[in-house]
């Protein structure tokens, strides 16, 4: 894994052009399938600018990979779907404007589950992303390419998006750091929508400090997203005896729990005050999350009509036939499944049973977090309940949905959460999730920095497959 | 219970044409997933729903005209364009 500090060290003695060329050589030979589209010519041009002293900013000369649901002007943006396989956005997302202003070099667009609907990147139209620690296993999803390119030394920074765990899951599976910010901290302008009330764009990096720096760049006011809170972020690490709550209802299998408990007992308990917290609403969180996400998806994805952009048929037909056929051919199976289930949940007679009930659960989950975070500075749990799955292991949709059990309550409540690697089991990374109060990313990152110091040696010793 | 007719009905509402061989698979999956969702029947009715976590509503901006995107950029991703307009499918038969 390459940190910004290491990259800058190398820039002292080598040209940015050579370093970026070397990175593309590595990506082009890679079997990870982390990228859908490369931005090679433009990246090399920017590297030359940097070498001439013309590229400035907080991220000057640093390579960054951008998840393919975040629109990039003039650079193909597919959302992992056949529906958008040739879509060239005419504008930049807010976060893309920001990283460009700070001199970052976009190296490419990362592979993802189709429309961010998945936990393994297996639903991508462009093929599965492989785990950098075991090529037969998944890199997690939906931001699988962003996680894998960091774990596999193919980028220094990455942007992901997180609707129900899509940053934290691949961060956990690929042994990197990923943060889902507070709902409203980062503008969603230019994020291709899946479930607007749940999702946020967030930073992914190889260490806590880099993750914090990228958040500083992308957070802040943008009037083009009406849910944007207009709050800035600056990282000011605090050192204190944090009060840490361990969430009783978030667990995992023996592999994951063994590692998590080892860290809790050896590091967390000896440095901080630890209490157990209970969140009774969590037994309803997973179905409530899926009902809300699917319902919003059914409405959001109605825009794909084969007329203004995206997959189209040679011949226009009558409206219903054309529209239905474009969507039959352009969407993959999981996307159809979620659109249809969302349509059902919102249809006459079922709104009260499903959608309204799910919104009530959201209130209960929010109240549980608010209560626990009144007492504690941060809450911790394993990010994922299992180690990275074998490719093809989770064939049944419901079994796959259940793997999001520890990540979705965070999105329902809109609180921020970060996943940090805490070690390895059977040669595969395990991640810990750190949850904090609204807009208190600084507390989460400060606590994460302390954990990182303790586990750094074990994380760095591990090579990549 | 979800029937094949239910699946066709939902697919029609969602405007997704289904092949016959897909219908039974979706039917079985929907039945299983919806049954799992039924746990929400236990949730008490007397809880206020949360639509948006920060309870924002009606965020307004000043109504100031800005420069629109140039027409050629707006149309650049469309496959059916005529005289500088999108060309859509027919709304009515015949």
Interface residues (C-beta under 8 A of the other chain):
Chain A: X86 X87 X88 X90 X91 X183 X184 X197 X223 X226 X227 X229 X283 X284 X287 X288 X290 X291 X298 X302 X305 X306 X307 X308 X309 X310 X312 X316 X317 X318 X319 X320 X321 X322 X323 X324 X325 X327 X328 X331 X336 X337 X339 X340 X341 X343 X344 X347 X353 X354 X356 X357 X358 X359 X360 X361 X362 X363 X364 X366 X397 X398 X401 X413 X414 X438
Chain B: X6 X7 X10 X11 X12 X13 X14 X15 X16 X17 X18 X19 X26 X29 X30 X32 X33 X34 X36 X37 X39 X40 X41 X42 X43 X44 X45 X47 X48 X49 X50 X51 X52 X53 X54 X56 X59 X61 X69 X73 X74 X76 X77 X78 X79 X80 X86 X87 X88 X89 X90 X91 X92 X93
